[in-house]
Amino acid sequence: MFQKGDYIIYRNTGVCQVAEIGVPENFPITENTLYYFLVPMRGSGTIYIPVNSPVFMRPVITKEQAITLIASIPQLPELPTQYKDQKALVESYKALVQTHDCSTLLQLIMSIHKKSSELTEKGKSLGKIDMQYKKQAEEMLHEELSIVLDIPYEDIPAYIRQQVETIA
């Protein structure tokens, strides 16, 4: 069970802070049902979700895990980004994003970025699906890294580049 003040990943909403644990006002009181009161870090409002909900929730990674992840960038393997049809591409990207795993998100971002570079060399541009899932993966990863590293969200790409250049 998460504690008040914890930062968690909630579904595709992203990073939320557990603001309270209890029964929301004006909710029907059901026997022994406690709720997390989640406040999204990027967005507004409060999300009320039963603490025993099967919906995806996990704690954010630690600062040490974030630093290790960024340090591992040069060794991360690429993911497949070439598929015979758009449906297979969407299903693959969707499955990767839904893991909510920072390493997987980073691999997806890097793989799509490489695909973009290769297409640019041929005078072509990245497709809408690639751009959409790259953006979604970047938002999810950057938001989590921003919280755990205590760096403004918009500064995360520059921070990652600087760290990778320092390693190389």
N, C-alpha and C positions, 0 to 999 in steps of 0.2 A: 504494500500500500504506500502510495506517495504521501508526503508530508506537506503541510502548509509551507509555502515559500519555494518548493521544488520547481525546477524547470523541467518540462517534459515535452516530448513530441506527441502530438495528438492528431491522429489520422493525417489528412492532407492539409490540415489547418497550419501545421508547423509548430513552432515553439510556443508553448503556453506556460504561464506560471500558475501553480495551484494557489489561488488566493484564499480559499477556505475549504473546509470539509464539513458538511452538515446537510441539513434539509432546507432547500430554498423556500423563502416566504411564498405563500400562495400556491405551493405545490401540494397535491394530495399526500398526506402522510401515509406511506406504506410501511408496513412492519419491517424494522431494521434496515431500511434502505438509506444509505448515506450517499451523498453526491460530492464530486469534485466541482468546485467553482473555478473554472479555468479562464484566465485572461490571456488572449492571444497577444504576443509581443508585437506583431505587425497586423494591425487591424483594430477592431473595436468590439465592445460588448463583452458579455460573459457567457461562457458555455457551461451548461449544467449536465454532467454525465455521471450515472451511477458508478460508484467505485468498483463494482463487480461487473462492469460492462465488458462484453467481449470485443469492443471496438479497440483498434490498435492504439496503444499508448506505451511509451518507453521513456526512461530518463534520458536526458541529453548526455552526450559523451563528456568525459572529463577534460580539463585543460590539457593534461598530459597526453590523453588519447588524441586530441586535436593536433598537438604539436607533432606527435609521432606520425599521424596521418599525413600531414603536410610534408614531413621529412621523407615519407615513402613515395611521394609523387614520381620521382624519376624511375622507380622500379615497378610501378603499377602496370599490369598488363592491360592491353586494349580489349574492348568488348566489340563483338560484331555489330556493324552498323549497315551492312549491305544485305538486303533481302529482296526476294523476287517480286514481292508485292507489298503494297502499302499496309494492308491489314496485318501481315506478319510483322512488319516494322513497328506498327503501333502496339501490337500485343507484346512484343519484346520490350520496347521502351516502357510501356505501362507496368509490366512485371518488375522491371529493374527499379523504377521509381517507387513502386509500392513496397519495396523491401525496407525503405526508410533507413538504409544502411549508408553511413557517410562514405565509406570506401567505395561502395558500388556507385553511389551518386557521383563521386569524383571520377571514377573510371568512365562513366557514361559521358560526363562533361568533356573529359579529355578525348574520348573516342570521337565524339561528334565534332569537336574542334579540329581534330586531325582530318576528319572527313571533309570539313569545310575548306581547310587549306588545300587539300588534294583537288577538290572541285574548282577552287579559285584558280589554281594553276592551269586547269583545262578550260578556263573561261566560263565556268558554270557557277551556279550559286546553290546554296544549301536549301533543301526543301522545307516546306512549312512544318511538317511533322518533326523533322530534326530540330528546327529552331524552337518549336513549342516545348519539346521535352528537354532540350538543353537549358532553356530558360527556367523551366520548372525545377529541374535538378539543381541549378545554380541558386535559385531562391531558397530552396530547402536547405542546401548545404551551407550557404553563406549566412543564413539566419542562425543556424545552430552554432557555427563557428563564431559568429559575432557575440553571441551570449556567453559562450564558454571562454573565449579569449578576451572578453571585455573590450572589443574593438567595434567602432561604428560599422553598421552593416555595409555602407557604401565603400568603406576602406578595406574590406576583406579581399577583393581581387588583387589590389596592390600589395597587401601584406603577403598573400600567397606567392605572388611573383617574386617579391623580395626574398622570401625564405628559400624558394627553389633556386634562385640565382646564387644565394649564399652557399647552398649545398653543392652546386655544380662547380 
